Amino acid sequence: MITPFEAMQHAVDVVSDSEHPTNKIAACLFKNDDFITSTNYRPHPFINNFILGDKLGSSSQYIHSEVGCAFKAPFDIQGGSLCITDPMCPNCAKAIASIGIKHVYIDHKGMDKDFIKRRGNDFETMSLLMMERAGIGVSILHRK
């Protein structure tokens, strides 16, 4: 059975593969011996039809890594766990709650990165509140 530390290492191993120019983020969704990783990425219709950097309203073109794992998982994810390199935004918190994740592990190094500095209040007052009310455990995972 894969441990949270192993799953987080899988996420860390692929984070540099993200094509995002500034916010490279990765996740690993795991359950029993199964796991899937994803970085934040642009879907092919956007790659083919938008210029890199174009905004779509107030949003970027990127699928967040947490959601990317759920889209790509070839196994039943209900009751699985998720390791992420950075704290989740409120939209990802909603997605995590809706797909049946039981526990989220956040890399301790992600707590010092850009999203938390820009939108730490959103994480504290929205993302964590959603996790709590949905009954999803959240832990900061301290790696070496």
Secondary structure as GFF3:
##gff-version 3
##sequence-region A 1 144
A	DSSP	alpha_helix	4	14	.	.	.	ID=ss1
A	DSSP	three_ten_helix	15	17	.	.	.	ID=ss2
A	DSSP	beta_strand	26	31	.	.	.	ID=ss3
A	DSSP	beta_strand	34	39	.	.	.	ID=ss4
A	DSSP	alpha_helix	44	49	.	.	.	ID=ss5
A	DSSP	alpha_helix	65	72	.	.	.	ID=ss6
A	DSSP	beta_strand	81	84	.	.	.	ID=ss7
A	DSSP	alpha_helix	90	98	.	.	.	ID=ss8
A	DSSP	beta_strand	103	107	.	.	.	ID=ss9
A	DSSP	three_ten_helix	108	112	.	.	.	ID=ss10
A	DSSP	alpha_helix	114	122	.	.	.	ID=ss11
A	DSSP	pi_helix	123	127	.	.	.	ID=ss12
A	DSSP	alpha_helix	128	133	.	.	.	ID=ss13
A	DSSP	beta_strand	137	141	.	.	.	ID=ss14
###
